């Protein structure tokens, strides 16, 4: 009898999971799907704990020159299992310089604190790649600039530092750079909640412009987050941005577990008898036209606890933005929330582009946010009138989301 793999909750490094032989659901088809689109910069939004960071780590391990001698991390996975393009993707593995940043921990009450934390992330990037200072790859002026990138540097230098790092890497490797930014919207949500939104917008507009728009050293860009912040806020003029939200069909099965993946995992872990109840508790997410998507955190936690039913998703982190909007929502929202808790659904038009400085008083924004964060799911979509307005039928996602939602409403 084969030994069951260990379920390591919270490990978000692809290479670590693979080297340990830990429980892992193969999502490497995402690499192929993304690469074949040819999109220069892609923004994907998904609820928290849906494997965004692990998938970004997977992209880094696949494409980065740091892993060019570790193709075995992908042995037995689907990216190398298709005979028609196996050699193509083996040639891509380990080919590019990759910059991988995360803003997941950029949470601050004041603008200066936020900026300092961003500076720390960028300074760490430069420290990790200080081999670029060796030899004559960089000229004297470039080396002087490199040494200025450190904790305490001014914000006007920080906004262009990732762009400049891509330049240095391109010179060194003779290949353009893949830039991955995980949880891009965490500092923006904190900025809105803490009252320094306008200052944050000015910083990030310059940062995203330099990093992803006016960057001739960029091969591809990948950005993830929970919400889709309107282009007019921080992505001004970025016509090269391909936006994928929870209502999009693209990458629908790349984040989260499909029902087949869940049921196969339950069988492998000798929990096959729990399928029906697991479906009641944790099924229900819909991405585009794909239904029966499960939260990976909940399923992994359930397996690790040997079949114990709990609200695992509720214990991961709070969502201050959702709570704020629910507490200050316009009249009528609370009535609809009561109906949702009674198992009912409702119809609404959505605007998935979150304009933070227009959130107060917007019913559409509340429902859009609850859909983006995973509390609501789409039951149906119809097109109304000559202009084909999209009207969604929405309801609570599952029993786990219902329990979380109920506690928030009570609060």
Secondary structure, 3 states (H helix, E strand, C coil): CCCCCCCCCCCCCHHHHHHHCCCCCCCCHHHHHHHHHCCCEEEEECCCCCCHHHHHHHHHHHHEHHHCCCHHHHCCCHHHCCCCCHHHHHHHCCCEEEEEEECCCCCCCCHHHHHHHHHHHHHHHHHHCHHHHCCCCCCHHHHHHHHHCCCCCCHHHHCCHHHHHHHHHHHHHCCCEEEEEECCCHHHHHHHHHCCHHHHHHHHHHHHHHHHHCCCCEEEEEEEECCEECHHHHCCCCCCEEEECCCCCCCCCCCCEEHHHHHHHHHHCCCHHHHHHHHHHHCCEEECCEEEEECHHHHHHHHHCCCCCCCCHHHCCCCHHHHHHHHCCCCCHHHHHHHHHCCCCEEECCCCEECHHHCCCCHHHHHHHHHHCCCEEEEEEEEECCCCEEEEEEEECCHHHHHHHHHHHHC
